[in-house]
Amino acid sequence: MPFREGPLGDLKVPLTWTAAVALIVAVVIAVAFLLADRRETLQQQAYGVTRQTVDTVAKPVSGVIAAPGRWTGVGVGAVRNYFFAGSENARLKAELQEMRAYRDKYLALVDENDRYKSLLGLKTDPPIPMAAARVVADSRGPFANTRLADAGKEKGVVVGNPVMNERGLVGRVVGVAPGASRVLLLTDIASRTPVMIDRTNARAILTGDGGPNPKLDYLRGADPIQAGDRVVTSGDGGVVPRGLPVGAAVKGLDGRWRVVLFADSASIDYVRILLFKDFAQLADQQALAAKVLPPVITENPQDSMLGPAKPATPAPAAGASATTPAGTVAPKPTTAGAVAPTVAKPPAARPAAPKPTTTTTPPAAAPARTPQ
Amino acid sequence: MTGARPLNPGRWLGVPMLFVVLATLAFAAPIRMWGLQLPEPVFAMVPAFAWAVIRPSILAPFALLLLGLFLDTFWGGPTGLWGLSLLVAYASVLAGRNMLTGQSRPMMWAWYAGACAITMAAGFLFTMMDSLAMPSLVAVFWQFLVTALLFPFAHRLIDRFEDADVRFR
């Protein structure tokens, strides 16, 4: 029987109310998506299949759309080179003359550095392999600053790899798909990068806020920074290698120290993805994970690493009460006469237990030794 | 009774959605000339305003949600951020629809700018709650400005479909 011929056929629901219900349902779905999002964790698991699929599809489409702009840039560059070849030549000659002095100094320093390394027996990090990629899409809004690069899993790119252009650090990879990878820029609001001031070695965290100049948070030390100071990566935490150029420090209009990114002064269409691994990490993490770990210590005093909590021994000797303060859960001998041997040989199965006091301790000082 | 004929969803919802997706793709091109990049307007704001003015609809909120999810995945932002922000603006315009209809073009532009401001404020708040950090107000303002300039497209969409179904005039 058709619906209209049934008893509910004459039921008419106002469209405004149905539209309002639809709107509420859509809002609830959007809220659920937002609450379930784990983008800020910057992990591969948080970068779901949907995003990977969109990236894979968007790469060729955006590549085609970006092509005219790229060709125009190449054409404009060629025309500029033709007309400004003379002045460019003069500038390059002056720069070459200046660089000759730097080259001699560089060679001397490399030689000196090599000798120091051999004297100290220093093991330096191996060179970092790179994958070149072309940027096909670029988002620049206040809530997301990312780029889509056309190199993905097939080139060995993994989440966390730092991304640079010829001038400096651009960001890091937050999602990898076949043929494409998503790069979170230093300016994104979710970006946090450990950096240091090259002149003073003062550490800071470079924090993006959606604007062109990320902030320097958690600057430490007295007078650690001046306008124009060079900011480089510190390598702390093993996120990015140490010493990558980031930018120059400037004082923002809000009074906070910010960074003018070196990468902004270069073209944005080509980047290098550093296939970087933290060389300080353990060589064989799987073997480590396979080892039997000690049992989990719970808050239950019966399962405590300090042993079962026993009720106070009836009528303890005066010496015993002086050695172990009331209220401690440390293992204690049941008799005063057993104190000395127990102290000499603590139980091997409980290495973390505090040493029982061997001398008479004033009661006032005893709580400091009591494990919490 | 041609006036009571319902709108074809493919025409008033599908085609604008397609244009929004194409425009978003085009403006995401990595182009920089003389140190300046392309602006990044929120093209989805055009249908979010126009659809609410044209008529109440069951499909329009879900179409907006889809557009928002596309923006989030394509721009690499938190999933649900733009969907929720656009729906907040859509709901605001829908609630004030009786006030908006029949007003002059400059006034409608002002209302559209207000809807853009609501969207950006919602995005600002949701981002703050999601990332536990405050986005740059200057960057938010620039995106608001370039989005508010898109009103002629919204006006054209409203003009095209406002009288298509006389039940909602």
Interface residues (C-beta under 8 A of the other chain):
Chain A: L15 T16 T18 A19 A20 A22 L23 V25 A26 V27 I29 A30 V31 A32 F33 L34 L35 A36 D37 R39 E40 T50 R51 V54 A58 V61 S62 I65 A66 G69 G73 V76 V135 V136 A137 D138 S139 R140 G141 P142 F143 A144 T146 R147 L148 V174 G175 R182 L184 I189 A190 T207 D209 G210 G211 P212 D264 S265 S267 I268 D269
Chain B: L25 A26 A28 A29 P30 I31 R32 M33 G35 Q37 L38 E40 V42 P56 S57 I58 L59 A60 P61 F62 L64 L65 G68 L69 F70 D72 T73 F74 W75 G76 G77 P78 T79 G80 L81 G83 L84 L87 V88 Y90 A91 L94 G123 F124 F126 T127 D130 S131 A133 M134 P135 S136 V138 A139 V140 W142 Q143
